[in-house]
Amino acid sequence: MVNCNYENYGCQGGYLVTSVDYLMVEGAVPERCVPYIDDMNVCTYRCSDGGLSSYDKYYCKPGSLSIAITHEEIKRELVTKGPMLMGLQIMEDFMNYESGIYKYTTGEEIGGHAMKLIGYGYDENEGLFWELQNQWTLDWGEQGYVKIKHGEIGIDSLAIACMPDLI
């Protein structure tokens, strides 16, 4: 999706709603077919192993876009519909996250980013936090995952999702 969604700037940024629109219209192949590489590549319609038989695309059902803008809406959508895309601001200290619940402490804003929201929880000291899967390899964070305190770095101002088209 990063390399073939020409209307959404690939690794140079983009918009969450445009990403879901792309999934409704164009679909995306599974990672086993075209693995994610943290770099812009040429869009290809062949699996990286050269096989065409496994080039299956997955789509979102047309009209199934869900936009949640409060933490209560986000929790409800996550529980009823599954993982969502969530936008946030990346700060310098975020790059060094290793474990625990992230809270901004120091540094400049680097830019915007999006990750897959997979869950939430409550910590007796920190309160509500979001659990997300990042795409910066398994060497970053908690094997590619991060927990972010509610209200930090714009994390819970917008989350979007769509229902998969399984037919």
ZIWO-V818347 format. One record per residue. N is the residue number from 1. RES is the residue in three letters. PSI is psi in degrees with one decimal (* if undefined). D_FIRST is the distance of its C-alpha to the first C-alpha in Angstrom with 1 decimal. Layout:
n=N res=RES psi=PSI d_first=D_FIRST
n=N res=RES psi=PSI d_first=D_FIRST
This chain:
n=1 res=MET psi=-36.7 d_first=0.0
n=2 res=VAL psi=-40.8 d_first=3.8
n=3 res=ASN psi=-25.4 d_first=5.5
n=4 res=CYS psi=-12.7 d_first=5.3
n=5 res=ASN psi=80.1 d_first=5.5
n=6 res=TYR psi=-20.5 d_first=9.0
n=7 res=GLU psi=-0.7 d_first=10.7
n=8 res=ASN psi=16.3 d_first=9.4
n=9 res=TYR psi=6.3 d_first=10.5
n=10 res=GLY psi=-132.6 d_first=7.8
n=11 res=CYS psi=-4.2 d_first=10.2
n=12 res=GLN psi=7.3 d_first=13.0
n=13 res=GLY psi=-175.6 d_first=12.5
n=14 res=GLY psi=-169.2 d_first=11.5
n=15 res=TYR psi=140.6 d_first=12.5
n=16 res=LEU psi=-44.0 d_first=12.1
n=17 res=VAL psi=-39.0 d_first=13.3
n=18 res=THR psi=-34.4 d_first=11.0
n=19 res=SER psi=-45.0 d_first=8.0
n=20 res=VAL psi=-38.9 d_first=10.2
n=21 res=ASP psi=-42.2 d_first=11.3
n=22 res=TYR psi=-42.2 d_first=8.0
n=23 res=LEU psi=-31.1 d_first=8.2
n=24 res=MET psi=-39.9 d_first=11.8
n=25 res=VAL psi=-48.4 d_first=11.7
n=26 res=GLU psi=-31.9 d_first=9.0
n=27 res=GLY psi=171.5 d_first=8.1
n=28 res=ALA psi=149.4 d_first=5.9
n=29 res=VAL psi=157.0 d_first=8.0
n=30 res=PRO psi=157.0 d_first=9.9
n=31 res=GLU psi=-29.2 d_first=10.2
n=32 res=ARG psi=-24.0 d_first=13.4
n=33 res=CYS psi=-51.5 d_first=12.1
n=34 res=VAL psi=92.1 d_first=9.7
n=35 res=PRO psi=145.9 d_first=10.8
n=36 res=TYR psi=132.3 d_first=9.3
n=37 res=ILE psi=131.4 d_first=11.4
n=38 res=ASP psi=62.9 d_first=12.4
n=39 res=ASP psi=151.1 d_first=12.3
n=40 res=MET psi=130.6 d_first=10.8
n=41 res=ASN psi=170.8 d_first=10.9
n=42 res=VAL psi=136.2 d_first=11.2
n=43 res=CYS psi=131.4 d_first=8.7
n=44 res=THR psi=149.0 d_first=10.4
n=45 res=TYR psi=34.2 d_first=11.2
n=46 res=ARG psi=145.0 d_first=13.3
n=47 res=CYS psi=149.9 d_first=13.2
n=48 res=SER psi=-22.7 d_first=14.3
n=49 res=ASP psi=3.7 d_first=17.7
n=50 res=GLY psi=-9.5 d_first=18.2
n=51 res=GLY psi=134.2 d_first=18.6
n=52 res=LEU psi=-20.7 d_first=17.6
n=53 res=SER psi=-27.7 d_first=19.1
n=54 res=SER psi=14.1 d_first=16.5
n=55 res=TYR psi=66.4 d_first=13.5
n=56 res=ASP psi=139.8 d_first=13.4
n=57 res=LYS psi=148.6 d_first=10.7
n=58 res=TYR psi=139.9 d_first=11.0
n=59 res=TYR psi=161.8 d_first=11.4
n=60 res=CYS psi=145.6 d_first=13.1
n=61 res=LYS psi=131.5 d_first=16.6
n=62 res=PRO psi=137.2 d_first=17.3
n=63 res=GLY psi=7.5 d_first=19.4
n=64 res=SER psi=9.0 d_first=18.6
n=65 res=LEU psi=128.3 d_first=17.2
n=66 res=SER psi=131.2 d_first=19.3
n=67 res=ILE psi=124.0 d_first=20.0
n=68 res=ALA psi=134.3 d_first=22.4
n=69 res=ILE psi=-3.5 d_first=24.3
n=70 res=THR psi=158.4 d_first=27.1
n=71 res=HIS psi=-29.9 d_first=27.3
n=72 res=GLU psi=-42.5 d_first=29.1
n=73 res=GLU psi=-42.5 d_first=26.5
n=74 res=ILE psi=-46.7 d_first=23.7
n=75 res=LYS psi=-44.7 d_first=25.9
n=76 res=ARG psi=-47.0 d_first=26.7
n=77 res=GLU psi=-40.1 d_first=23.2
n=78 res=LEU psi=-43.7 d_first=22.1
n=79 res=VAL psi=-39.5 d_first=25.2
n=80 res=THR psi=-29.3 d_first=25.0
n=81 res=LYS psi=-10.6 d_first=21.3
n=82 res=GLY psi=-165.1 d_first=19.8
n=83 res=PRO psi=150.5 d_first=17.1
n=84 res=MET psi=163.9 d_first=15.8
n=85 res=LEU psi=136.3 d_first=13.7
n=86 res=MET psi=131.6 d_first=16.3
n=87 res=GLY psi=154.3 d_first=16.7
n=88 res=LEU psi=168.6 d_first=19.4
n=89 res=GLN psi=136.2 d_first=21.2
n=90 res=ILE psi=125.1 d_first=21.4
n=91 res=MET psi=159.4 d_first=25.0
n=92 res=GLU psi=-42.2 d_first=26.6
n=93 res=ASP psi=-20.1 d_first=28.0
n=94 res=PHE psi=-31.7 d_first=24.8
n=95 res=MET psi=-26.0 d_first=23.8
n=96 res=ASN psi=9.8 d_first=26.9
n=97 res=TYR psi=134.9 d_first=26.3
n=98 res=GLU psi=-42.8 d_first=27.5
n=99 res=SER psi=172.8 d_first=28.6
n=100 res=GLY psi=-163.5 d_first=30.2
n=101 res=ILE psi=117.9 d_first=29.3
n=102 res=TYR psi=134.7 d_first=27.9
n=103 res=LYS psi=137.4 d_first=29.9
n=104 res=TYR psi=133.2 d_first=29.8
n=105 res=THR psi=-39.8 d_first=32.8
n=106 res=THR psi=156.1 d_first=32.6
n=107 res=GLY psi=167.5 d_first=30.8
n=108 res=GLU psi=162.0 d_first=29.0
n=109 res=GLU psi=132.4 d_first=25.7
n=110 res=ILE psi=-38.2 d_first=23.0
n=111 res=GLY psi=-173.5 d_first=20.3
n=112 res=GLY psi=162.8 d_first=17.8
n=113 res=HIS psi=161.6 d_first=15.2
n=114 res=ALA psi=145.2 d_first=13.4
n=115 res=MET psi=169.3 d_first=13.8
n=116 res=LYS psi=117.9 d_first=14.2
n=117 res=LEU psi=124.3 d_first=17.7
n=118 res=ILE psi=-13.2 d_first=19.5
n=119 res=GLY psi=-179.7 d_first=23.1
n=120 res=TYR psi=165.8 d_first=26.0
n=121 res=GLY psi=179.7 d_first=29.6
n=122 res=TYR psi=134.9 d_first=32.8
n=123 res=ASP psi=138.4 d_first=34.7
n=124 res=GLU psi=-25.7 d_first=38.4
n=125 res=ASN psi=-36.9 d_first=38.3
n=126 res=GLU psi=-17.3 d_first=34.9
n=127 res=GLY psi=-146.7 d_first=34.4
n=128 res=LEU psi=136.3 d_first=31.0
n=129 res=PHE psi=157.3 d_first=28.0
n=130 res=TRP psi=142.7 d_first=24.3
n=131 res=GLU psi=127.3 d_first=22.7
n=132 res=LEU psi=153.4 d_first=19.0
n=133 res=GLN psi=125.8 d_first=16.7
n=134 res=ASN psi=167.6 d_first=15.4
n=135 res=GLN psi=23.8 d_first=13.2
n=136 res=TRP psi=32.6 d_first=16.0
n=137 res=THR psi=164.4 d_first=17.4
n=138 res=LEU psi=-12.3 d_first=20.3
n=139 res=ASP psi=-15.2 d_first=22.8
n=140 res=TRP psi=142.5 d_first=22.0
n=141 res=GLY psi=-143.0 d_first=23.6
n=142 res=GLU psi=75.0 d_first=24.7
n=143 res=GLN psi=45.7 d_first=22.7
n=144 res=GLY psi=-1.2 d_first=19.4
n=145 res=TYR psi=159.2 d_first=20.6
n=146 res=VAL psi=147.2 d_first=22.5
n=147 res=LYS psi=130.3 d_first=24.9
n=148 res=ILE psi=130.0 d_first=25.3
n=149 res=LYS psi=135.8 d_first=28.5
n=150 res=HIS psi=135.0 d_first=28.2
n=151 res=GLY psi=-7.8 d_first=28.7
n=152 res=GLU psi=146.0 d_first=27.5
n=153 res=ILE psi=36.5 d_first=25.2
n=154 res=GLY psi=17.0 d_first=24.0
n=155 res=ILE psi=-37.3 d_first=22.5
n=156 res=ASP psi=38.3 d_first=23.7
n=157 res=SER psi=-17.0 d_first=23.6
n=158 res=LEU psi=131.4 d_first=20.5
n=159 res=ALA psi=141.8 d_first=18.3
n=160 res=ILE psi=157.4 d_first=16.3
n=161 res=ALA psi=171.4 d_first=15.4
n=162 res=CYS psi=161.7 d_first=15.3
n=163 res=MET psi=134.3 d_first=17.0
n=164 res=PRO psi=144.4 d_first=15.4
n=165 res=ASP psi=101.7 d_first=16.6
n=166 res=LEU psi=2.6 d_first=18.5
n=167 res=ILE psi=* d_first=20.4
